[in-house]
């Protein structure tokens, strides 16, 4: 973790909500605080990983060949 990264904690209900169009899916909202700090916006490609302690790791995809996820809406 570099000096610009920090551990932020949120409640589950602040991040996740049911998908009204598909009850089998869950939607994840990246908090505005993180979006602004990272300089992300609509169209930013991200990669999401789950850490060994259950943490969610969100990284911007810099290498186009690595882009297997959907852009941020």
N, C-alpha and C positions, 0 to 999 in steps of 0.2 A: 504494500500500500504506500503510495507516495504522499508527500506532504499536503497535496490538494484534496486527497481522498480522506473521508472520515466515515465512521460508522454512524449511521442514522437509524433510529428506531421508530417504527410506525405501528399502529394497531392494524390488525388484519382487515377490519372493516373500512379503514382509510384507504386501503390499496386495492382490495378485491371486491368485485360485485358480480352478481349473476348476469349472464348475457340474456337480455330479454328476447333475443331472436333464436337462441339455442340453449335450452336448459342444461345441456350436457357440457357446456363451456363456461369458463369463468373469465371475466375481463380484469385486466390489471391496469390501474391508473398510476403512472409515475408522477409523484408529487411535483408541483410547480417549482418548489425549492430546488429539487434535484435537476429538473429540466433547465432552469435558469443558470444554476451553478455550472453545469456541464456545457451550456451553450447549445442545447438540443432544441429542436422544434419539429414541426411537421416535415416528414421526409427523411429524418435522421434514421439511419439503419442502426439497429442495436442488436446485441447478443445478450441473452439472459441465461445465467447458469445458477444452479442451486449448489451452495457450498456444503461441506460435510457436516456442518452444525445446523443446516436448514436455512442458512442465510441466502438471500437473493442477491446475486452479483450481476450488475447491469453495466455493460461496456459498449462503447460506440464501435461499430465495425469500420475500420479504416481501410482494410484490404477488400476490394470488390469481390475477389474470389471467395472470401470468407462469409459473404452476405447470404445467409440461408434463412434469415428471419424477416419478418415483415417490418416495414418502416413505421416509425412512431406517427400516430394520427394526431 
